[in-house]
Amino acid sequence: MLRSRGRRPDLLLGLGAVVSALLVFSWRLGTPSPWRDEAVTIAVASRSAGQIRALVQDVDLVHAPFYFLTHALFGADVDIVQARWISVVAASLTAPLLYGLARRAAAPAVPVATARLTGVTAAALFVSMPFASRYAQEARPYALATLVATLGTYLLVRAGSSHRRAWWVAYALSIPVLVALNTVAALVLVAHAGWALAAGRTVRWRAAVAAGTGVVLSVPLLLAQDAQSAQVAFLQRPTVAELGGHVLFALGSSGVAVVVAGLAAALAVWRARARRLVLVGLLWGVLPWPLLWAVSQVTPFWTTRYLVFVVPGTCLLLASVVTVALRRRVPIVVAATLVGAMTVTGLHMQLVFRSPTIGHAEDLRGTADYVATHARPGDGLLFLPDGEYRYRVLTQLYPEVFAPLDDIALERTATESATLVGTTVPARFLWQRMADVQRVWVIGGVGPVVTKTAADRETKRLLDNGYELVSTEEKRAFSVKLYVLDDPAVQSDAGVSQ
């Protein structure tokens, strides 16, 4: 009975963390326009399980678990809000896990009340951070990977204080699941190694066996993912400015937030009593940034969304400042000040991330709405540059808009070809398909027309020689150009000249 009473505060605080997270992370969930990667999620998850399997054998294996999960939950009629709910729930479940993890990690060094306050602070920081909200509203697996990284760390800490093997088995199994969701998130194992090395010999040995087993189980998946490494060939070596930019972005895009977080982290490292909590916070919440940046100087893997999994570690590090002083009311004042400062400084970005046009950096919805308003049935449709999923995937995300248009260059659909966006006709046949097409809508990026391939250059040549550009509409990261046939004879001659 006493044991049950002792657990009641933890259950209530964990429940409070879930409810708070759900309220924050679901706020304006459907408002931001999807961006290209989310569009791919909807396009792929809408296929049958067999069609998804055919796709991921050659491309996008790293996102296969999320595609299958989305399809299993919502079927072929999945929409963007439904898919985003997966991330909302995953991020919301991360909050109570973070509470429990911080409380357990702090407990050996501080009184129970302070340990619980540390857990509450960690969970509150996670809920208040704009970076967490941004990817809690993303129809991609980053929030899910963050949940599994937090769960794995919790299982490790729980296993270290228990005599039950089940905790170690669960921890080992969490590793291949994490790798399946986000390979880069396996960097959390560095924090696990630090925790184990700081523990006793028995825990150290068991942790090594469990982690080693998990890594071995992950090897086949790692090899399969490596075979598709061309998917990230577009990534470039990051500059030092990009590293600093990520830190600023992750802490709320506010210089004040960076200063507050930096002071809290420095004070925690200097004086916090929960030293092992500080260690995990540093190895999980800070080290992956420069580590991935350094690795990316040789093999580029740098992109901010790959680092979402570090957010709980950052919260652990900042929350450990609560254990600096144990005098009555001081920890509460420290926790309230820290959470309040981070919440206020991040409020602007919370609103930005929920903007309908710039929330997710691209306005696919606005682009489709413009075409729906101005296009006529039978108009032609081209993409420049073509071959990039960022533009053509529009036709799968908004099929009702683009179905009345003639996708001139498309040869086989995405489903038929088991690709992300389909295949196109050879450049030499394009002029035949454009014959007598009076109006052509061309979708691409903002600014000057980009031509990356011979097919792109041929498309631009045919447009320049036979059509007149009559209008251009720019949305966030997209442009919609309308070309009208100038002289049918000119276009015919342009095709014959081939």
N, C-alpha and C positions, 0 to 999 in steps of 0.2 A: 504493500500500500504506500509506504514511504517512497519506494522507488518510483511508483507511478506519479506521485505528487512532484517528485523531483524532475520528471520528464515533462510535466504539463507546461511549464513556462517555455521550454524549447519548442514544443508542439505549437503553442500559440504564437510564438515569435516567428516560427517557420511559416505558419499559415498567413500571418500578417505580411511576410515578405512576398509570398505568392500573390496575394490579393493586390498588394501595391504594385508589383511588377506587371500583373495583367492589366491593371488600370492604365499605367503609364505606357506600356508597350503596345497596347491595342488602340490608343488614342490616335484618331485620324488615320487608321491603318490603310484605308483605301484611297486616301487623298493623293499621295505622290504618284505621278505617272510611273509605270514600269520602265526599267531601263533594259538594255539589250540582253543581259544575262538572265534577267527575270523572264523576259519574253521567251528565251530558249527553254526555260523550265516549263512554261505553260505549253509550248509547242511540243516538247518531247513527252511530258507527262500525259498529254492528251492522246498519245498513241496507245496501242495495245501493249501488253507485257512482252509479247513476242517481238513487236516492232522496236520497243525500247532495247531489248536484248540485242537485236541485230545492229542497232546504232552503236551501243557502247562497246561492242567487240572491236570497233575500229576507231572510235572517237568518244571523248567525254566520259571515260570510265570513272574518273575521279568523282563525278557527280551522279553516278548510277544509283547509289542508295537513295539519294534524295528524289530522283525521278521515280523510282519504283514505289517509294513511300507515298509520294504525292498522288501517284496513279491509284495506289491501293486505297487511299483514304477518300479520294474525290472522283475517281473515274475519268472518263474521256471528256467530261464537261467542266473540268476544273477551271476556275478563274483565278485572277491574281490575288484577290483578297483571301480566298481559301488557302492558296499555297503559302501566303505570308503568315497565316495563322499557325503553321507548323513552327515557324521561327519564333512567333510570339510565345507559344507554349513552351518551347525549348528554353528561351531566355528567361521566362517566368519561373521555370523549375530550377534554373541555375541559381536564382536568388536564395532560396532556402538551403540549397546545398552549400552555398558559399557561407551562409550563416553558420551551419553546422561545422563546416571545415574550419572557419576562423575560431569558433568557440573551442573546438577540440584542440586546435594547435596552440591556442593561448592558455588553455586550462592548466597545464603543469606549472606555469610560471606566475599566474595571477589568481586572485580570488574568483569564485564562480560568477559573481555579479559582474566583475570586470571582463571576464571571458565572454559572457553573454553580450555585454555591451560592445565588445570588439566584433562579435559576429553580426550584431545588428548594424554596426557602422559599415562593415564590409558589404552587407546586402544592400543597405541604403545607398552607398556610393555606386554600386553596380546599377541600381534602378535609376539613379539620377544622372548617370553619365550619358551624354548625347551619343557617343560612339557605340555604346551598348544598344541604345534605341534605334540607331540607324540600321544596324544589322539584325535587330529583333523584328524589323519590318521588311526584311529582304526575303524574297522567294528563292533562296539559295541555302546551302547547308552550313553556313558559317556559324549561326547561332546554335545549331545542332552540334557542331563540332565543339563549340565552347562549353555546352552542357556536358558532353562526354569527357572533355578534358577536366572539368571540375569534378565530375563524378569519379573519374579515375583517381584524382588526387585525394578525394574524400575516402575512397575505398582503401588507398594506401595508408593514410593516417589511421583509419579505423582498424585495418588489419594489424598495424604495428602495436595496437593496444589491446588486441584480442588474441585468444588462443584458438579461435575457430579458423580452420583452413578455408572455409567458404569465402571469407573476405579476400584472401590471397588469390583464389581462383577467379573471383569476380574481377579483381584488379587486373589480372593477366588478360582476361577476355576483353577488358575495356580497351586495350591497346590496339588490336587489329580493327576494332570498330572505329576508333579515332582516326587511324590511318586511312580507312575507307572513306571517311568524311572529309578529311583535310590532311594531307601528308605533312604539310608544314607544322601542323599542330602537334606533331610528335616531338617537337622541341620541348614540350612540357616535361618530357622524361628527364631533362637536365635538372629541373626542379625536384623531381622525384629522387634522382640520384643524390642531390644535396641533402634532402630530408633523410634518406636512408643512411648516408655517411655520418650524419649527426646523431643517429640513433645507436642503440647497442649492437653488439656483434650479431646476436640472433636475428634481430630485425633486418640488419644489413644483408645477411646471407639470404633470408627468405625473400626480401625485396629484389635482390639480384636474380634469384631463380624465377620469381614471378614475372619480372620485367623481361628477362631473357626469353622466357616462354612466349610472352606476348609479342616480342619482336620477331621471333622465329615464325610464329603463326602469321605475321604480317608480310613475310618475305615474298610469297607468291603474288600477293596483291601489289607490293612495291615494284616487282619486276614487270607486272602487267601494266602498271601506270607508267613506268619508265619507257615502255615501248610506245606510248602515246605522248612522249615529252615534247613533240613538235607543236603541241597545242599551246605551249607557253613560250614558243620561240619569239613571240612579239615583245616579250619583256626585255627591257634594257638594263644596263648596269646603273644602279641608282647613284645619285650624287650625294654629297654630304648634306646639301640643302634639303634633299628629299627625306633624309633621315630626320632632320630637325622638323620638317614639315609634318611628318607622320606623328611625332610626339605632340606637336601643337594641335593637330587634328584630333588625336586620340583623347586629349585632355579637355576638349571642348572648344578648340580654335580660339582660345582666349589667353593672352599673355598673363593675365591675373591668375587664371586657373593653373598655368604652368608653374608660376611662382608659389602658389599655395601648395600644390602637390609636391614641388621640389622641397619646400621647407618641411612639410610633413614627413616626407621620405627621409630627409637628412636627420631630422630629430629622432625618427624611429630607429634609424641605423645607429645613432649615437647613444640613445638612452633607453630605448624600449626594453622591457623585461622579457617579453616573449621572443627570444632570439631566434628560435627555430621558425617561428611565423615570419619574422623579418627575412630570414634566409630564403624561405620558399617564395615570399613576395618578390624578392630581388631576382631570383633565378627564373621565376615564371613571368613576373609582371614587367621586368625591365630588360633582362639579358637577351631574350629573343629578338628585340629590335635591332641592336647592333650586330648580333650573331647572323641573322638573316641578311642584313645589309652587307656584312663581310663576305658571306658565302656567295651573294649575288654579284660580287665583283668578279667572280670566276664563272659561276653558273647562275645567270639571272633568274631569281624567283621572287623578286621584290614587288609587292603590291600591298597596299594597306589592308585590303579585305582578308588577306591570308593571315593577318596578325590579330584578328578579332579575339582569338582564343586567349590572348594575354590579358584581357580586361579583368577577369577575376583575380589574377595574380597581382595586378596593379592595385586593385581594391584591398587585397590582403595586406600589401605593404603599407598603404596609407592608413588602413584601419589599425595597424599595430601601434600607431602613435598613441592610441588610447591607453596603452599599458605603460606609458612613460611615467605618469604620476598616479598613485593609488589613493591619495587623500580624498576624503569625502567630497563629492560633487565635482571635483576636478576632471575626472574622466568623462563625465556627462557633458561638461562645458566644452572639453576638447572635441568630443564626438559631434556635438551639435554645431560647433563652429566650423569644423571641417566639412561636414555634409552640407551645411547651409551655404558655405562659400562655393563649393563645387557645383551645387544646384543652381545658385544664382548666376555664376559665371557661364554655365552651360545652357541657360534657358534660351538664349538667342539661337543656338544651333539646334536645340530641340524643335524650335519653330521652323527653322530652315529645312530640316530634314523632313518636315511634314508639309512642305510647300507643294502644290500640285504640279508645278513646272520644273523646279530646280531641286526638289527633295532628293531625288535619286540621280541627279546630274543630267538626265536625258528626258526629253518630252516626246516619247513615242505616242502617247495618247493624243496630244495636241496635233502631232503630224497626221495621224489617222483621221482626226476630226476635220482637219482642213481639207484633206483629199475627199472625204465623204461629202463635204459641203459643196465643193467646186467641180468634182469630176463628173463625167457623163458615162453611162454604160457604153462599152465598146472602145473607150479611150485606151491608148497604149500605156504601158508601165515599164520603166527601165530603172536600173540602179547603177549609180556611178560613185565610187567604184563598186563593181559587182564581185561576187565571190566572198564577200565579207558578211558574216551572219548579222552584223549589227543593223543592216538596212533591210535585207530581204526577209528577215524574220518577222517584220511588220505584217506580212501577208498571212502568217500563221497566227499571230496574236489577235489580229482583227480581220478574220476571213470575210465577215459580212461586208466590210468596207471595200476590200480589194477583189472580191469575187467577180463583180461586174466589169473589171478592167482586164485587158489582155496583157498578161505578163510576157512580153515579147521574147525575152532571151531564155525563158525557162524551158528546159527540155524534159526533165523528170522531176516530179515533186519530191519533197523531203522524205516523205514516207516511202515512196516507191524506190528511192535510191539509197535508203538507210543512211541519210546524211542529215546534217542540221538544217539546211535550207534548200536542198535540191541541187540539181546540176543544170548547166546552161549549154546552149547550142554552140558549136564552133563559130568563131568570129566571122568566117567567110560566108556563113549562111544568114547572118543577121540582117543584111540588107533585104533579103527576100521576105523576111518576116515583117519588116517595117514598110513594105510596099503598101501604098494607099492608106496607111494609118494617119489620120488627119491630126490628131492631138496626142501628144506623148507627155506623160508625167514622169519626171526624173527625180528620184530621191537619192540624196547623198548627204555629205557633211556640209557644214557652213563654210562660206568662203569660196575660193576658186575651185573649179571642178578638179577632182583628183583622178588620175588614170594610173593604175598600178600594173595592168596586164595588157597584152595585145588586144584582147577582147574589149577592154575599157577604151583603148585608143581608137579602135574601130567604131565603137558606139559614139564616141565624141565626134569623130570625123563625119559620120552619117548625119548626126544632129546639126553640126555646123554647116554642112553642105546643102542639106535639104529642108531645114526647119528654121523657124525664127523663135527666139526666146521672147515670150510675151509677159511672163510674170515670174517672180521669185518670192517665196515666203520662207522665212527662217524661224525655226523653233529651236528649243534648247538642244544643241548638238546635231540638228537635222535641218536640211533645206529641201524645199519642194519647188521644182521648176516646171513650168508648163511650156512646152515647145509646140508650135503649130506649123503644119506643113506649108512651106513657102510656095513651092512650085513642084507638082508631081513629076514633071519631066526632069527637073534637076536631080531629084532623088533617084529616079530610074537610071539616069546617066551615071550617078555616083555608084550605084550597085553594079552596073555593067562594066565599069572601069576596073573592077576587081578581076 
